[in-house]
Amino acid sequence: MFIPILKSAKKSWLNLADSLRILGIDPGSRKTGYGLIEHSGNHTRHLTSGCIRLSAKAPLSERLLVLSRELEKLIGEFSPDCGAVEKIFFAKNAQSALSLGHARGVILLKFSEHHLRIHEYQTLKVKQTVVGVGQADKNQVQHMVKILLNLHDSLQEDEADALAVAITHAHLGLSQNQSIA
């Protein structure tokens, strides 16, 4: 007897069996954190992470160009399956918000150029997923990321935040359709 399976359900089950490389990004106009993980079933493995540092003295246009080139290198070298980006809801001032918006635009464009699905998560959701508390501080996020990925070296704040976004997608993304591209 043949029982038809909905394509969407079948795709979800296939995703659970296959590994998924997720490039998490914590956007910034001076420092952008990145973290690449591989998720398969209920196992998550750290592949690489760090920060793209952009000169505060350089004009915004030059910083965006450097960000674009560095993301191009990361995507080219590690071939992620999708991108997870932290949504921004707060900025210290209008100029900071505008600069951050430009950096996010470069990030989203790079993912789109490589035909990678983009998933966005609010900071509150990331903290709830990784720490269990939406009002967790940066130290708690760093600590839990290290535990979840079995890391022994220290993590920079932006690097830990990027890994936390990737972990959030690994745990929530397969059951939610949050892609924007």
N, C-alpha and C positions, 0 to 999 in steps of 0.2 A: 504494500500500500504506500502510495506517495503522498507526503504531506508537504504542501508548499510553505516555504519560509519567506517572510517579508524581506525584501532586499535590505532595508535599514537594520533589521534585527540580525541578519546574516553578517552585514558589515561590522556591526558591533562585536559579534562573537569572533570574527576574524581578527579584529583589532586586539582583542584580548589574547589571542594566541600568538600573534606576531609582535615583534619588538617595535617600539616607536621611539625615534630620536626626537627629543623636544628641546628646542633652543629657547630658553627663557631670557627675557630682556627686562632690565630695570632702567628705563630711559633717563637720560640726563644730558644737559647741554655742555657740561664740563667733565662729567664722569658717567659713563654708561656701563652698568654691570651686565655680564652675560653668564649664563650657565647652561651647559648641555648635559642632558641626562638621557639614558636609555631605559625605557619602561617596557616590561614584558610581564603580563599576568599581574602578579602582586609583587614583583621584584623591580626595584629601581636602582640604577647604577650611575654613578657620577662619571662623566667622560672628560670634561674640561670646564673651567670657569675662570673668570678674571674680570678686569675692568679695562675699558677703553678710555684712556685719559686724553682729554682735549685741553689744549692750552687756554687758560682764562684770558691771556693777553691777545690771542689771535682773534680776528674778526669772526663773527658767527658763521659767515659763509665758508671760511676755511675750516672751522671746527666741524661743520656739517659734512664737508668733503672728506675729511679724515674719518669721521664716523662711517660714512658710506663705504669707503675703501676697506676699513677694518671689518665691517660686517660682511662685505663681499669675500674677504679672505676666510673668515670663520665659516660662512655658508659653503664656500668652495671646498675647504679642507675637510669639514665634518659631515656634510650632506644631511642636515636635519630633515625630518619628515614634516615638521610644522613649527610654528613659532608661537610662543606665549608671551604676551606683553602686559606689563602692569598698567592699568588705567590710572590716569592722574586726576585727582580731584582737588588738589590743594597746591597753591604756589604762594610764595612770600609776597610777591607783587606782580603787577601786570606784565612788566618786562620779563620777569622770570617765567611766567606762564607762557608767554609768547615764544621765548627761546626753547622752552621744553616742548611746546607744540611743534616747532620746527624739527627738533630732534626726533620726536615720535613720527613725524611725517617721513623722515628719511628711513627710519626703521621699518615702517609699514610698507614703504615703497620697495625696499630691498627684499623683503619677504615676498611681496607680490611679483617682483621681477623674476624670482626663482620659482614661482607658482606654488609657494608654500601657504598652506592654510594658516590663518592668523586667528588666535584666540586671545581675548582680553579679559582680565580679571581685576576687580576692584581690590584695593589694598586690604580692606576689611575681610573679604572672602579669602584672600591669600593667608592672612594671619589666622583666621578661623580654621582653615584646612591644615596648616602646618603646625600651629601651636595649640589650637583648640580654643583660643580666645581672640576675638576681633580687636581688642585694645592692647594686644601684646606689644612690647617694646622691641627695639632693634636687637638687643642682646638675646632676648628670648627666641627671636626668629633665627639668629645665627646659631644658637645652641641647638635648636631642634633640627635645623638643616644638617648640621654636623652629625647628629644622632641618626636621622633618617637615611643619610647617605654613607654612614660609617666613615666619616672623614676625621682625620686626626690633626691636620694642619689648621691654622687659623684662617678665617675667611674675612674679607673686607665686607663692610655693610652692603654695598651695592652688589657685590658678587653673591652674597647670601640671599639678598632680595630677589635677584634674578633666578637663582636656583629654586627659591621658594615658589616663584611664579611657575616654573617648569614642573615642580612637584604638584602644585595645585592642578595644573592641566592633566597630569598623569592620573590623578585621583578623581577629578571631576569631569574632565573633558570627554571621556568616552561615553558618558551618560547624558551629556548636555550638548546641544548644538549652539555653540557660542562663536562660531566663526564669522568673520566679517569679510573674508575674501575667498 
